Amino acid sequence: MEQEYSKIAPYYYYIGETRGHFKTQQSFLSEILKNNNRTACVLDASCGTGDVINGLSKMHPFIEFYGSDISKPLLNRAYNQPYLDADNIKLSDWDQISEIFSQNKMDIVYILGNSIAHTNSIDKLEKIFFEVNKLLKTDGLFIFDVRPWYKNIKEESFNEPYKGKYIRIVNDEISFSYKTNYFYKNKRHHLQHIIKDKEEREIVINFSFLDVSEVILIDILKENNFYNVKLVEDFDKYPFITLLAKKCS
Ligand SMILES: C[S@@+](CC[C@H](N)C(=O)[O-])C[C@H]1O[C@@H](n2cnc3c(N)ncnc32)[C@H](O)[C@@H]1O
């Protein structure tokens, strides 16, 4: 998986920006921050290129923003974002995250963009919830999403305008085209990007995601010391599953 992110790293920002991916997350999170005006510390625990927290940091200058991710090539952009403190950006697997950041410190930890579904099993998911719980203050908020791409597309409950078509991105910095395929195999959702670089060389990038229902996610949140679990219905092309939960004391 990390190798796949290394391959996509030079293109990641341009694909995300074209799809409005970063702005959608920023406006969703910014509303939550406005409604939680005592928020002091926020961690994006799959910050990737840092574009989401960088935008939030610009919009909310009095909040301290932290970021972590397992992909060095993506983080290289995060370290150089203008509104982020590079010392607050850490290379970390979710498994070790409570050793990297202070425990009981974060008001909000979020893992968005279908990141958490990269895990291989429900056991691993439980371990992540346990780790996130340690980082949060009591009543701190955990926000994450899971995107059942293939299921949604098959049921046509999600209108994916980019499916199977080459999209061309050309600007002063880069020139490439890419298309995205979705399929379901071995009980996992799969997303494949095919990138054609400016020399028309093909780069194939494969990601796979855990197939997990909202009911199971809510159960394991409750088993791992979270309460007040809420399903968000108006974020980024619902029926993606986006959940908010608070840490119990
Ligand atoms: C789909 S990308 C989303 C990135 C970012 N949140 C966004 O929305 O643009 C998934 C991210 O999860 C990170 N990731 C995957 N497995 C991880 C792990 N075990 N620990 C930490 N980060 C991980 C990847 O490196 C990647 O940056």
The ligand as a Gaussian input file, in Angstrom:
#p B3LYP/6-31G(d) Opt

LIG

0 1
 C       -6.882000       8.002000       0.431000
 S       -5.466000       8.709000       1.204000
 C       -6.212000      10.085000       2.021000
 C       -5.219000      11.119000       2.463000
 C       -5.865000      12.393000       3.020000
 N       -6.582000      12.134000       4.242000
 C       -6.775000      12.993000       2.000000
 O       -8.004000      12.929000       2.175000
 O       -6.262000      13.521000       0.988000
 C       -5.147000       7.541000       2.522000
 C       -4.002000       7.944000       3.403000
 O       -3.907000       7.002000       4.492000
 C       -2.527000       6.806000       4.765000
 N       -2.356000       5.520000       5.478000
 C       -2.659000       4.290000       5.018000
 N       -2.346000       3.350000       5.921000
 C       -1.839000       4.005000       6.993000
 C       -1.345000       3.579000       8.267000
 N       -1.301000       2.292000       8.603000
 N       -0.930000       4.514000       9.156000
 C       -0.996000       5.846000       8.814000
 N       -1.445000       6.311000       7.622000
 C       -1.860000       5.398000       6.718000
 C       -1.910000       6.804000       3.366000
 O       -0.524000       6.944000       3.364000
 C       -2.656000       7.952000       2.697000
 O       -2.056000       9.195000       2.906000

